[in-house]
Amino acid sequence: MDKFKDFAQGLESPATRLAEIAPSDTAPLAFVTRAVTVESSGHLQVVTADGDSGRIFVAAGVPFPLRLSQIMATGTTATGIVGLA
């Protein structure tokens, strides 16, 4: 039983969705993330929910609170990427 199903979900709430992400230079993500985590540390070449792009470093096993609409293949070295929403 989910005692919290009738509560509004905000950005400070725990994630309720997750999906493995295959970086792509052409395809946006299926949903805008609330956070991402990776299995092996490295860089992510990203596009934010507001359309800004850049390269960031992420450490393995640490969820990073990033609202992303795309993770590019070119420039991404981290592996085992999981998006949380």
Secondary structure by P-SEA (a helix, b strand, c coil): ccccccccccccccccbbbbbcccccccccccccbbbbcbbbbbbcccccbbbbbbbbcccccccccccbbbccccccccccccc
